[in-house]
Amino acid sequence: MGSIFFHAARFVAAIIIGQTLYFKFSGSEESKFIFSVLGMEPWGRYGLAVLETFCVLFLLIPRFVWFGALMGFNLMLGAVLSHFVFLGIVVQNDGGFLFVLALVVFSLSTYLLYVERKKIPYINEYWD
């Protein structure tokens, strides 16, 4: 797929996920707070940062965009649900910024999964 929106969706999702990696790996106070509330500090923070690193790499490799989108979809579904159930929309006076970023990546990942659906092994035989 060569559309501008497709490639923009890939790169925007990768940039948003990628920029959060610094905060997770460096142990910023906000990241520590979030993962402490979730009961996953520090290993959950590191584990999710590693998964997100692979997600970014897959989004940037054209052959594996479908897998990066699948990872992004699931990771952001977890983030959105964590906000709803445990954290709330606003975390440490961020005005809901992290929640909105999670929704953006979730939406872009959903779009990318739809566009790349025929490349997904074992699933593609069920699509037109």
N, CA, C and O atoms as a Tinker XYZ file with bonds, in Angstrom:
   512  protein
     1  N      0.859000   -1.182000    0.000000    73     2
     2  CA     0.000000    0.000000    0.000000    64     1     3
     3  C      0.890000    1.225000    0.000000    63     2     4     5
     4  O      1.785000    1.347000    0.837000    81     3
     5  N      0.653000    2.127000   -0.925000    73     3     6
     6  CA     1.537000    3.265000   -1.051000    64     5     7
     7  C      0.917000    4.595000   -0.711000    63     6     8     9
     8  O      1.476000    5.632000   -1.065000    81     7
     9  N     -0.220000    4.610000   -0.037000    73     7    10
    10  CA    -0.874000    5.889000    0.230000    64     9    11
    11  C     -0.119000    6.699000    1.277000    63    10    12    13
    12  O      0.544000    6.156000    2.161000    81    11
    13  N     -0.239000    7.982000    1.149000    73    11    14
    14  CA     0.420000    8.888000    2.092000    64    13    15
    15  C     -0.144000    8.694000    3.496000    63    14    16    17
    16  O      0.604000    8.693000    4.473000    81    15
    17  N     -1.467000    8.529000    3.597000    73    15    18
    18  CA    -2.070000    8.360000    4.926000    64    17    19
    19  C     -1.592000    7.080000    5.590000    63    18    20    21
    20  O     -1.357000    7.064000    6.798000    81    19
    21  N     -1.443000    6.009000    4.823000    73    19    22
    22  CA    -0.961000    4.744000    5.364000    64    21    23
    23  C      0.426000    4.920000    5.988000    63    22    24    25
    24  O      0.664000    4.509000    7.124000    81    23
    25  N      1.328000    5.530000    5.233000    73    23    26
    26  CA     2.692000    5.720000    5.740000    64    25    27
    27  C      2.726000    6.723000    6.890000    63    26    28    29
    28  O      3.498000    6.559000    7.835000    81    27
    29  N      1.902000    7.749000    6.815000    73    27    30
    30  CA     1.822000    8.708000    7.918000    64    29    31
    31  C      1.325000    8.008000    9.178000    63    30    32    33
    32  O      1.838000    8.262000   10.268000    81    31
    33  N      0.332000    7.131000    9.044000    73    31    34
    34  CA    -0.195000    6.400000   10.200000    64    33    35
    35  C      0.894000    5.530000   10.819000    63    34    36    37
    36  O      1.024000    5.476000   12.042000    81    35
    37  N      1.674000    4.852000    9.985000    73    35    38
    38  CA     2.790000    4.024000   10.477000    64    37    39
    39  C      3.768000    4.865000   11.289000    63    38    40    41
    40  O      4.124000    4.521000   12.416000    81    39
    41  N      4.191000    5.965000   10.693000    73    39    42
    42  CA     5.231000    6.767000   11.321000    64    41    43
    43  C      4.734000    7.519000   12.548000    63    42    44    45
    44  O      5.462000    7.641000   13.532000    81    43
    45  N      3.519000    8.018000   12.503000    73    43    46
    46  CA     2.980000    8.721000   13.673000    64    45    47
    47  C      2.837000    7.748000   14.844000    63    46    48    49
    48  O      3.207000    8.079000   15.971000    81    47
    49  N      2.306000    6.558000   14.588000    73    47    50
    50  CA     2.182000    5.559000   15.655000    64    49    51
    51  C      3.564000    5.199000   16.208000    63    50    52    53
    52  O      3.750000    5.114000   17.422000    81    51
    53  N      4.524000    4.991000   15.316000    73    51    54
    54  CA     5.880000    4.638000   15.754000    64    53    55
    55  C      6.519000    5.768000   16.560000    63    54    56    57
    56  O      7.199000    5.512000   17.554000    81    55
    57  N      6.306000    7.003000   16.142000    73    55    58
    58  CA     6.884000    8.150000   16.857000    64    57    59
    59  C      6.256000    8.289000   18.238000    63    58    60    61
    60  O      6.964000    8.509000   19.221000    81    59
    61  N      4.940000    8.162000   18.321000    73    59    62
    62  CA     4.276000    8.317000   19.622000    64    61    63
    63  C      4.733000    7.224000   20.579000    63    62    64    65
    64  O      5.071000    7.505000   21.729000    81    63
    65  N      4.745000    5.983000   20.111000    73    63    66
    66  CA     5.196000    4.889000   20.985000    64    65    67
    67  C      6.667000    5.061000   21.312000    63    66    68    69
    68  O      7.086000    4.880000   22.455000    81    67
    69  N      7.450000    5.413000   20.295000    73    67    70
    70  CA     8.897000    5.552000   20.492000    64    69    71
    71  C      9.281000    6.632000   21.482000    63    70    72    73
    72  O     10.225000    6.458000   22.253000    81    71
    73  N      8.567000    7.742000   21.472000    73    71    74
    74  CA     8.947000    8.826000   22.390000    64    73    75
    75  C      8.648000    8.470000   23.845000    63    74    76    77
    76  O      9.264000    9.026000   24.755000    81    75
    77  N      7.717000    7.558000   24.071000    73    75    78
    78  CA     7.434000    7.162000   25.455000    64    77    79
    79  C      8.495000    6.210000   26.005000    63    78    80    81
    80  O      8.597000    6.023000   27.218000    81    79
    81  N      9.284000    5.610000   25.112000    73    79    82
    82  CA    10.294000    4.646000   25.562000    64    81    83
    83  C     11.340000    5.291000   26.460000    63    82    84    85
    84  O     11.782000    4.691000   27.440000    81    83
    85  N     11.729000    6.501000   26.127000    73    83    86
    86  CA    12.715000    7.199000   26.953000    64    85    87
    87  C     12.240000    7.282000   28.401000    63    86    88    89
    88  O     13.007000    7.027000   29.329000    81    87
    89  N     10.980000    7.638000   28.584000    73    87    90
    90  CA    10.438000    7.829000   29.930000    64    89    91
    91  C     10.333000    6.499000   30.683000    63    90    92    93
    92  O     10.557000    6.448000   31.893000    81    91
    93  N      9.992000    5.430000   29.967000    73    91    94
    94  CA     9.904000    4.119000   30.615000    64    93    95
    95  C     11.286000    3.593000   30.992000    63    94    96    97
    96  O     11.497000    3.139000   32.117000    81    95
    97  N     12.225000    3.655000   30.050000    73    95    98
    98  CA    13.561000    3.118000   30.317000    64    97    99
    99  C     14.335000    3.965000   31.319000    63    98   100   101
   100  O     15.125000    3.430000   32.096000    81    99
   101  N     14.120000    5.290000   31.311000    73    99   102
   102  CA    14.871000    6.160000   32.228000    64   101   103
   103  C     14.246000    6.214000   33.614000    63   102   104   105
   104  O     14.863000    6.710000   34.556000    81   103
   105  N     13.031000    5.708000   33.744000    73   103   106
   106  CA    12.382000    5.697000   35.056000    64   105   107
   107  C     11.886000    7.060000   35.482000    63   106   108   109
   108  O     12.086000    7.463000   36.628000    81   107
   109  N     11.242000    7.775000   34.578000    73   107   110
   110  CA    10.698000    9.084000   34.938000    64   109   111
   111  C      9.664000    8.917000   36.047000    63   110   112   113
   112  O      9.069000    7.851000   36.205000    81   111
   113  N      9.463000    9.974000   36.799000    73   111   114
   114  CA     8.537000    9.920000   37.938000    64   113   115
   115  C      7.124000    9.531000   37.509000    63   114   116   117
   116  O      6.450000    8.762000   38.195000    81   115
   117  N      6.679000   10.067000   36.373000    73   115   118
   118  CA     5.331000    9.749000   35.890000    64   117   119
   119  C      5.212000    8.266000   35.541000    63   118   120   121
   120  O      4.212000    7.630000   35.874000    81   119
   121  N      6.220000    7.716000   34.878000    73   119   122
   122  CA     6.202000    6.288000   34.553000    64   121   123
   123  C      6.214000    5.436000   35.813000    63   122   124   125
   124  O      5.474000    4.458000   35.919000    81   123
   125  N      7.058000    5.812000   36.763000    73   123   126
   126  CA     7.097000    5.068000   38.026000    64   125   127
   127  C      5.754000    5.124000   38.741000    63   126   128   129
   128  O      5.298000    4.127000   39.301000    81   127
   129  N      5.131000    6.284000   38.721000    73   127   130
   130  CA     3.826000    6.433000   39.357000    64   129   131
   131  C      2.791000    5.524000   38.693000    63   130   132   133
   132  O      2.065000    4.795000   39.368000    81   131
   133  N      2.734000    5.579000   37.358000    73   131   134
   134  CA     1.751000    4.786000   36.624000    64   133   135
   135  C      1.924000    3.304000   36.914000    63   134   136   137
   136  O      0.955000    2.614000   37.231000    81   135
   137  N      3.136000    2.818000   36.809000    73   135   138
   138  CA     3.362000    1.385000   36.994000    64   137   139
   139  C      3.273000    0.968000   38.460000    63   138   140   141
   140  O      3.013000   -0.199000   38.751000    81   139
   141  N      3.484000    1.900000   39.382000    73   139   142
   142  CA     3.250000    1.601000   40.800000    64   141   143
   143  C      1.762000    1.426000   41.066000    63   142   144   145
   144  O      1.358000    0.508000   41.780000    81   143
   145  N      0.947000    2.306000   40.491000    73   143   146
   146  CA    -0.507000    2.186000   40.645000    64   145   147
   147  C     -0.985000    0.855000   40.065000    63   146   148   149
   148  O     -1.879000    0.213000   40.616000    81   147
   149  N     -0.381000    0.448000   38.944000    73   147   150
   150  CA    -0.768000   -0.810000   38.301000    64   149   151
   151  C     -0.171000   -2.033000   39.000000    63   150   152   153
   152  O     -0.523000   -3.168000   38.679000    81   151
   153  N      0.736000   -1.799000   39.956000    73   151   154
   154  CA     1.386000   -2.907000   40.658000    64   153   155
   155  C      2.404000   -3.629000   39.794000    63   154   156   157
   156  O      2.633000   -4.826000   39.965000    81   155
   157  N      3.016000   -2.903000   38.865000    73   155   158
   158  CA     3.942000   -3.512000   37.911000    64   157   159
   159  C      5.315000   -2.830000   37.891000    63   158   160   161
   160  O      6.072000   -2.998000   36.935000    81   159
   161  N      5.633000   -2.083000   38.910000    73   159   162
   162  CA     6.895000   -1.343000   38.937000    64   161   163
   163  C      7.972000   -2.203000   39.578000    63   162   164   165
   164  O      7.701000   -2.770000   40.637000    81   163
   165  N      9.147000   -2.345000   39.035000    73   163   166
   166  CA     9.689000   -1.793000   37.798000    64   165   167
   167  C      9.596000   -2.749000   36.602000    63   166   168   169
   168  O      9.701000   -2.317000   35.454000    81   167
   169  N      9.399000   -4.038000   36.867000    73   167   170
   170  CA     9.528000   -5.035000   35.793000    64   169   171
   171  C      8.453000   -4.899000   34.726000    63   170   172   173
   172  O      8.727000   -5.153000   33.553000    81   171
   173  N      7.264000   -4.515000   35.087000    73   171   174
   174  CA     6.225000   -4.289000   34.091000    64   173   175
   175  C      6.572000   -3.122000   33.191000    63   174   176   177
   176  O      6.304000   -3.150000   31.990000    81   175
   177  N      7.167000   -2.102000   33.775000    73   175   178
   178  CA     7.589000   -0.924000   32.995000    64   177   179
   179  C      8.664000   -1.316000   31.989000    63   178   180   181
   180  O      8.600000   -0.940000   30.818000    81   179
   181  N      9.649000   -2.074000   32.455000    73   179   182
   182  CA    10.716000   -2.510000   31.542000    64   181   183
   183  C     10.183000   -3.481000   30.485000    63   182   184   185
   184  O     10.536000   -3.380000   29.310000    81   183
   185  N      9.342000   -4.409000   30.903000    73   183   186
   186  CA     8.790000   -5.388000   29.967000    64   185   187
   187  C      7.962000   -4.736000   28.873000    63   186   188   189
   188  O      8.096000   -5.071000   27.696000    81   187
   189  N      7.107000   -3.802000   29.267000    73   187   190
   190  CA     6.302000   -3.108000   28.266000    64   189   191
   191  C      7.163000   -2.227000   27.368000    63   190   192   193
   192  O      6.863000   -2.066000   26.185000    81   191
   193  N      8.226000   -1.660000   27.918000    73   191   194
   194  CA     9.127000   -0.847000   27.097000    64   193   195
   195  C      9.804000   -1.712000   26.035000    63   194   196   197
   196  O      9.973000   -1.272000   24.898000    81   195
   197  N     10.187000   -2.919000   26.388000    73   195   198
   198  CA    10.796000   -3.827000   25.407000    64   197   199
   199  C      9.772000   -4.197000   24.330000    63   198   200   201
   200  O     10.085000   -4.173000   23.139000    81   199
   201  N      8.553000   -4.537000   24.746000    73   199   202
   202  CA     7.507000   -4.860000   23.769000    64   201   203
   203  C      7.225000   -3.676000   22.847000    63   202   204   205
   204  O      7.050000   -3.854000   21.642000    81   203
   205  N      7.183000   -2.486000   23.404000    73   203   206
   206  CA     6.942000   -1.293000   22.595000    64   205   207
   207  C      8.098000   -1.015000   21.643000    63   206   208   209
   208  O      7.884000   -0.504000   20.544000    81   207
   209  N      9.316000   -1.343000   22.051000    73   207   210
   210  CA    10.463000   -1.191000   21.160000    64   209   211
   211  C     10.294000   -2.085000   19.934000    63   210   212   213
   212  O     10.508000   -1.639000   18.806000    81   211
   213  N      9.914000   -3.330000   20.147000    73   211   214
   214  CA     9.672000   -4.234000   19.027000    64   213   215
   215  C      8.503000   -3.751000   18.172000    63   214   216   217
   216  O      8.538000   -3.862000   16.946000    81   215
   217  N      7.488000   -3.225000   18.809000    73   215   218
   218  CA     6.332000   -2.686000   18.081000    64   217   219
   219  C      6.770000   -1.585000   17.128000    63   218   220   221
   220  O      6.361000   -1.572000   15.967000    81   219
   221  N      7.591000   -0.668000   17.601000    73   219   222
   222  CA     8.089000    0.425000   16.761000    64   221   223
   223  C      8.890000   -0.132000   15.591000    63   222   224   225
   224  O      8.709000    0.299000   14.452000    81   223
   225  N      9.771000   -1.083000   15.864000    73   223   226
   226  CA    10.581000   -1.671000   14.795000    64   225   227
   227  C      9.713000   -2.339000   13.741000    63   226   228   229
   228  O      9.953000   -2.167000   12.546000    81   227
   229  N      8.710000   -3.094000   14.163000    73   227   230
   230  CA     7.829000   -3.756000   13.209000    64   229   231
   231  C      7.010000   -2.753000   12.394000    63   230   232   233
   232  O      6.761000   -2.973000   11.209000    81   231
   233  N      6.595000   -1.663000   13.018000    73   231   234
   234  CA     5.859000   -0.638000   12.277000    64   233   235
   235  C      6.721000    0.005000   11.196000    63   234   236   237
   236  O      6.199000    0.464000   10.180000    81   235
   237  N      8.014000    0.041000   11.403000    73   235   238
   238  CA     8.919000    0.683000   10.450000    64   237   239
   239  C      9.385000   -0.250000    9.340000    63   238   240   241
   240  O      9.921000    0.221000    8.337000    81   239
   241  N      9.199000   -1.552000    9.488000    73   239   242
   242  CA     9.592000   -2.524000    8.463000    64   241   243
   243  C      8.358000   -2.863000    7.630000    63   242   244   245
   244  O      7.428000   -3.487000    8.142000    81   243
   245  N      8.332000   -2.467000    6.359000    73   243   246
   246  CA     7.119000   -2.629000    5.550000    64   245   247
   247  C      6.524000   -4.037000    5.553000    63   246   248   249
   248  O      5.301000   -4.179000    5.559000    81   247
   249  N      7.331000   -5.048000    5.547000    73   247   250
   250  CA     6.825000   -6.423000    5.512000    64   249   251
   251  C      6.089000   -6.810000    6.791000    63   250   252   253
   252  O      5.227000   -7.688000    6.776000    81   251
   253  N      6.430000   -6.157000    7.887000    73   251   254
   254  CA     5.871000   -6.533000    9.187000    64   253   255
   255  C      4.978000   -5.459000    9.810000    63   254   256   257
   256  O      4.742000   -5.480000   11.018000    81   255
   257  N      4.488000   -4.538000    9.011000    73   255   258
   258  CA     3.598000   -3.494000    9.534000    64   257   259
   259  C      2.392000   -4.125000   10.223000    63   258   260   261
   260  O      1.950000   -3.651000   11.270000    81   259
   261  N      1.865000   -5.191000    9.634000    73   259   262
   262  CA     0.685000   -5.847000   10.220000    64   261   263
   263  C      0.980000   -6.309000   11.646000    63   262   264   265
   264  O      0.116000   -6.207000   12.518000    81   263
   265  N      2.195000   -6.816000   11.895000    73   263   266
   266  CA     2.526000   -7.307000   13.229000    64   265   267
   267  C      2.737000   -6.148000   14.200000    63   266   268   269
   268  O      2.314000   -6.220000   15.354000    81   267
   269  N      3.386000   -5.086000   13.740000    73   267   270
   270  CA     3.537000   -3.897000   14.569000    64   269   271
   271  C      2.192000   -3.285000   14.916000    63   270   272   273
   272  O      1.980000   -2.825000   16.038000    81   271
   273  N      1.278000   -3.283000   13.944000    73   271   274
   274  CA    -0.065000   -2.751000   14.190000    64   273   275
   275  C     -0.818000   -3.635000   15.182000    63   274   276   277
   276  O     -1.543000   -3.130000   16.039000    81   275
   277  N     -0.649000   -4.942000   15.068000    73   275   278
   278  CA    -1.288000   -5.867000   16.005000    64   277   279
   279  C     -0.753000   -5.659000   17.421000    63   278   280   281
   280  O     -1.513000   -5.656000   18.390000    81   279
   281  N      0.558000   -5.485000   17.526000    73   279   282
   282  CA     1.149000   -5.200000   18.837000    64   281   283
   283  C      0.662000   -3.861000   19.369000    63   282   284   285
   284  O      0.279000   -3.759000   20.535000    81   283
   285  N      0.672000   -2.833000   18.524000    73   283   286
   286  CA     0.228000   -1.512000   18.949000    64   285   287
   287  C     -1.225000   -1.526000   19.389000    63   286   288   289
   288  O     -1.577000   -0.907000   20.393000    81   287
   289  N     -2.071000   -2.230000   18.643000    73   287   290
   290  CA    -3.484000   -2.352000   18.985000    64   289   291
   291  C     -3.633000   -2.938000   20.388000    63   290   292   293
   292  O     -4.363000   -2.397000   21.218000    81   291
   293  N     -2.944000   -4.038000   20.646000    73   291   294
   294  CA    -3.073000   -4.711000   21.945000    64   293   295
   295  C     -2.432000   -3.927000   23.081000    63   294   296   297
   296  O     -2.994000   -3.846000   24.174000    81   295
   297  N     -1.269000   -3.354000   22.836000    73   295   298
   298  CA    -0.619000   -2.554000   23.879000    64   297   299
   299  C     -1.464000   -1.337000   24.246000    63   298   300   301
   300  O     -1.610000   -1.013000   25.425000    81   299
   301  N     -2.014000   -0.671000   23.250000    73   299   302
   302  CA    -2.820000    0.520000   23.530000    64   301   303
   303  C     -4.190000    0.168000   24.090000    63   302   304   305
   304  O     -4.764000    0.948000   24.850000    81   303
   305  N     -4.722000   -0.990000   23.726000    73   303   306
   306  CA    -5.959000   -1.450000   24.365000    64   305   307
   307  C     -5.714000   -1.611000   25.862000    63   306   308   309
   308  O     -6.544000   -1.214000   26.679000    81   307
   309  N     -4.569000   -2.196000   26.216000    73   307   310
   310  CA    -4.209000   -2.314000   27.627000    64   309   311
   311  C     -4.031000   -0.965000   28.290000    63   310   312   313
   312  O     -4.438000   -0.776000   29.436000    81   311
   313  N     -3.426000   -0.021000   27.578000    73   311   314
   314  CA    -3.226000    1.324000   28.135000    64   313   315
   315  C     -4.560000    2.021000   28.366000    63   314   316   317
   316  O     -4.785000    2.608000   29.424000    81   315
   317  N     -5.444000    1.955000   27.374000    73   315   318
   318  CA    -6.750000    2.615000   27.488000    64   317   319
   319  C     -7.550000    1.989000   28.633000    63   318   320   321
   320  O     -8.142000    2.704000   29.441000    81   319
   321  N     -7.566000    0.672000   28.700000    73   319   322
   322  CA    -8.287000    0.003000   29.786000    64   321   323
   323  C     -7.682000    0.319000   31.151000    63   322   324   325
   324  O     -8.411000    0.453000   32.133000    81   323
   325  N     -6.357000    0.439000   31.221000    73   323   326
   326  CA    -5.700000    0.807000   32.479000    64   325   327
   327  C     -6.128000    2.197000   32.919000    63   326   328   329
   328  O     -6.345000    2.446000   34.105000    81   327
   329  N     -6.248000    3.103000   31.948000    73   327   330
   330  CA    -6.720000    4.450000   32.283000    64   329   331
   331  C     -8.142000    4.402000   32.811000    63   330   332   333
   332  O     -8.447000    5.050000   33.813000    81   331
   333  N     -9.013000    3.656000   32.164000    73   331   334
   334  CA   -10.412000    3.584000   32.593000    64   333   335
   335  C    -10.562000    2.926000   33.960000    63   334   336   337
   336  O    -11.348000    3.390000   34.787000    81   335
   337  N     -9.818000    1.852000   34.204000    73   335   338
   338  CA   -10.043000    1.046000   35.405000    64   337   339
   339  C     -9.212000    1.505000   36.597000    63   338   340   341
   340  O     -9.718000    1.536000   37.719000    81   339
   341  N     -7.952000    1.859000   36.380000    73   339   342
   342  CA    -7.048000    2.115000   37.503000    64   341   343
   343  C     -6.556000    3.558000   37.622000    63   342   344   345
   344  O     -6.492000    4.105000   38.723000    81   343
   345  N     -6.214000    4.164000   36.508000    73   343   346
   346  CA    -5.494000    5.439000   36.544000    64   345   347
   347  C     -6.384000    6.672000   36.459000    63   346   348   349
   348  O     -6.075000    7.710000   37.044000    81   347
   349  N     -7.476000    6.555000   35.740000    73   347   350
   350  CA    -8.275000    7.726000   35.407000    64   349   351
   351  C     -7.758000    8.336000   34.122000    63   350   352   353
   352  O     -6.670000    7.992000   33.660000    81   351
   353  N     -8.524000    9.231000   33.548000    73   351   354
   354  CA    -8.142000    9.857000   32.282000    64   353   355
   355  C     -6.948000   10.786000   32.480000    63   354   356   357
   356  O     -6.019000   10.788000   31.672000    81   355
   357  N     -6.972000   11.569000   33.544000    73   355   358
   358  CA    -5.885000   12.503000   33.843000    64   357   359
   359  C     -4.942000   11.851000   34.841000    63   358   360   361
   360  O     -5.358000   11.404000   35.910000    81   359
   361  N     -3.656000   11.801000   34.474000    73   359   362
   362  CA    -2.630000   11.219000   35.342000    64   361   363
   363  C     -1.642000   12.313000   35.708000    63   362   364   365
   364  O     -0.986000   12.888000   34.840000    81   363
   365  N     -1.542000   12.594000   36.988000    73   363   366
   366  CA    -0.621000   13.609000   37.501000    64   365   367
   367  C     -0.727000   14.936000   36.733000    63   366   368   369
   368  O      0.281000   15.479000   36.281000    81   367
   369  N     -1.921000   15.435000   36.596000    73   367   370
   370  CA    -2.172000   16.740000   35.975000    64   369   371
   371  C     -1.676000   16.853000   34.535000    63   370   372   373
   372  O     -1.239000   17.925000   34.116000    81   371
   373  N     -1.739000   15.761000   33.775000    73   371   374
   374  CA    -1.313000   15.827000   32.372000    64   373   375
   375  C     -2.434000   16.261000   31.439000    63   374   376   377
   376  O     -2.229000   16.352000   30.228000    81   375
   377  N     -3.615000   16.528000   31.985000    73   375   378
   378  CA    -4.739000   16.965000   31.180000    64   377   379
   379  C     -5.296000   15.873000   30.276000    63   378   380   381
   380  O     -6.024000   16.162000   29.326000    81   379
   381  N     -4.961000   14.639000   30.565000    73   379   382
   382  CA    -5.427000   13.518000   29.748000    64   381   383
   383  C     -4.578000   13.268000   28.520000    63   382   384   385
   384  O     -4.982000   12.527000   27.624000    81   383
   385  N     -3.395000   13.884000   28.470000    73   383   386
   386  CA    -2.526000   13.792000   27.294000    64   385   387
   387  C     -2.116000   12.351000   26.991000    63   386   388   389
   388  O     -2.192000   11.917000   25.842000    81   387
   389  N     -1.686000   11.609000   28.005000    73   387   390
   390  CA    -1.288000   10.213000   27.777000    64   389   391
   391  C     -2.459000    9.372000   27.295000    63   390   392   393
   392  O     -2.293000    8.499000   26.443000    81   391
   393  N     -3.634000    9.630000   27.834000    73   391   394
   394  CA    -4.825000    8.905000   27.409000    64   393   395
   395  C     -5.137000    9.188000   25.940000    63   394   396   397
   396  O     -5.448000    8.272000   25.180000    81   395
   397  N     -5.054000   10.448000   25.548000    73   395   398
   398  CA    -5.315000   10.825000   24.155000    64   397   399
   399  C     -4.282000   10.188000   23.223000    63   398   400   401
   400  O     -4.636000    9.705000   22.147000    81   399
   401  N     -3.016000   10.184000   23.625000    73   399   402
   402  CA    -1.983000    9.536000   22.808000    64   401   403
   403  C     -2.275000    8.046000   22.635000    63   402   404   405
   404  O     -2.111000    7.500000   21.544000    81   403
   405  N     -2.707000    7.395000   23.710000    73   403   406
   406  CA    -3.056000    5.974000   23.624000    64   405   407
   407  C     -4.220000    5.771000   22.659000    63   406   408   409
   408  O     -4.213000    4.821000   21.876000    81   407
   409  N     -5.213000    6.645000   22.705000    73   407   410
   410  CA    -6.349000    6.544000   21.776000    64   409   411
   411  C     -5.922000    6.763000   20.329000    63   410   412   413
   412  O     -6.413000    6.087000   19.425000    81   411
   413  N     -5.017000    7.700000   20.109000    73   411   414
   414  CA    -4.528000    7.972000   18.752000    64   413   415
   415  C     -3.808000    6.742000   18.208000    63   414   416   417
   416  O     -4.081000    6.310000   17.088000    81   415
   417  N     -2.889000    6.174000   18.992000    73   415   418
   418  CA    -2.147000    4.994000   18.532000    64   417   419
   419  C     -3.085000    3.807000   18.359000    63   418   420   421
   420  O     -2.928000    3.030000   17.418000    81   419
   421  N     -4.052000    3.659000   19.247000    73   419   422
   422  CA    -5.043000    2.589000   19.112000    64   421   423
   423  C     -5.811000    2.738000   17.797000    63   422   424   425
   424  O     -6.009000    1.759000   17.078000    81   423
   425  N     -6.238000    3.948000   17.488000    73   423   426
   426  CA    -6.984000    4.203000   16.249000    64   425   427
   427  C     -6.119000    3.966000   15.015000    63   426   428   429
   428  O     -6.564000    3.333000   14.058000    81   427
   429  N     -4.893000    4.467000   15.031000    73   427   430
   430  CA    -3.995000    4.263000   13.898000    64   429   431
   431  C     -3.671000    2.789000   13.712000    63   430   432   433
   432  O     -3.602000    2.305000   12.582000    81   431
   433  N     -3.472000    2.076000   14.807000    73   431   434
   434  CA    -3.190000    0.642000   14.725000    64   433   435
   435  C     -4.374000   -0.123000   14.155000    63   434   436   437
   436  O     -4.197000   -1.063000   13.380000    81   435
   437  N     -5.570000    0.276000   14.536000    73   435   438
   438  CA    -6.775000   -0.352000   13.991000    64   437   439
   439  C     -6.854000   -0.138000   12.482000    63   438   440   441
   440  O     -7.153000   -1.068000   11.733000    81   439
   441  N     -6.585000    1.078000   12.044000    73   439   442
   442  CA    -6.572000    1.384000   10.611000    64   441   443
   443  C     -5.515000    0.541000    9.893000    63   442   444   445
   444  O     -5.796000   -0.067000    8.860000    81   443
   445  N     -4.305000    0.508000   10.441000    73   443   446
   446  CA    -3.226000   -0.249000    9.809000    64   445   447
   447  C     -3.549000   -1.745000    9.747000    63   446   448   449
   448  O     -3.257000   -2.408000    8.752000    81   447
   449  N     -4.143000   -2.260000   10.800000    73   447   450
   450  CA    -4.550000   -3.671000   10.786000    64   449   451
   451  C     -5.566000   -3.932000    9.686000    63   450   452   453
   452  O     -5.489000   -4.949000    8.997000    81   451
   453  N     -6.510000   -3.029000    9.516000    73   451   454
   454  CA    -7.511000   -3.197000    8.463000    64   453   455
   455  C     -6.859000   -3.183000    7.084000    63   454   456   457
   456  O     -7.161000   -4.030000    6.244000    81   455
   457  N     -5.977000   -2.234000    6.851000    73   455   458
   458  CA    -5.324000   -2.127000    5.546000    64   457   459
   459  C     -4.438000   -3.342000    5.276000    63   458   460   461
   460  O     -4.369000   -3.822000    4.145000    81   459
   461  N     -3.769000   -3.831000    6.298000    73   459   462
   462  CA    -2.815000   -4.931000    6.151000    64   461   463
   463  C     -3.441000   -6.304000    6.422000    63   462   464   465
   464  O     -2.719000   -7.296000    6.520000    81   463
   465  N     -4.751000   -6.375000    6.542000    73   463   466
   466  CA    -5.424000   -7.603000    6.970000    64   465   467
   467  C     -5.101000   -8.809000    6.108000    63   466   468   469
   468  O     -5.055000   -9.927000    6.622000    81   467
   469  N     -4.876000   -8.621000    4.819000    73   467   470
   470  CA    -4.603000   -9.749000    3.931000    64   469   471
   471  C     -3.192000  -10.302000    4.092000    63   470   472   473
   472  O     -2.880000  -11.371000    3.568000    81   471
   473  N     -2.350000   -9.587000    4.807000    73   471   474
   474  CA    -0.983000  -10.052000    5.046000    64   473   475
   475  C     -0.854000  -10.848000    6.342000    63   474   476   477
   476  O      0.199000  -11.427000    6.609000    81   475
   477  N     -1.908000  -10.881000    7.143000    73   475   478
   478  CA    -1.851000  -11.568000    8.427000    64   477   479
   479  C     -1.975000  -13.075000    8.182000    63   478   480   481
   480  O     -2.983000  -13.528000    7.638000    81   479
   481  N     -0.963000  -13.855000    8.576000    73   479   482
   482  CA    -1.025000  -15.302000    8.356000    64   481   483
   483  C     -2.236000  -15.927000    9.044000    63   482   484   485
   484  O     -2.625000  -15.515000   10.137000    81   483
   485  N     -2.817000  -16.916000    8.395000    73   483   486
   486  CA    -3.946000  -17.691000    8.879000    64   485   487
   487  C     -5.250000  -16.910000    8.919000    63   486   488   489
   488  O     -6.321000  -17.515000    8.975000    81   487
   489  N     -5.191000  -15.599000    8.893000    73   487   490
   490  CA    -6.405000  -14.779000    8.903000    64   489   491
   491  C     -6.778000  -14.397000    7.470000    63   490   492   493
   492  O     -7.957000  -14.283000    7.137000    81   491
   493  N     -5.773000  -14.203000    6.636000    73   491   494
   494  CA    -6.007000  -13.674000    5.296000    64   493   495
   495  C     -6.903000  -14.550000    4.439000    63   494   496   497
   496  O     -7.534000  -14.038000    3.514000    81   495
   497  N     -6.986000  -15.826000    4.698000    73   495   498
   498  CA    -7.832000  -16.711000    3.884000    64   497   499
   499  C     -9.323000  -16.436000    4.096000    63   498   500   501
   500  O    -10.145000  -16.874000    3.291000    81   499
   501  N     -9.681000  -15.732000    5.145000    73   499   502
   502  CA   -11.086000  -15.439000    5.427000    64   501   503
   503  C    -11.555000  -14.108000    4.850000    63   502   504   505
   504  O    -12.745000  -13.797000    4.904000    81   503
   505  N    -10.626000  -13.311000    4.293000    73   503   506
   506  CA   -10.984000  -12.017000    3.727000    64   505   507
   507  C    -11.168000  -12.150000    2.237000    63   506   508   509
   508  O    -10.669000  -13.099000    1.632000    81   507
   509  N    -11.866000  -11.226000    1.643000    73   507   510
   510  CA   -12.108000  -11.221000    0.196000    64   509   511
   511  C    -10.832000  -11.127000   -0.594000    63   510   512
   512  O    -10.868000  -11.113000   -1.825000    81   511
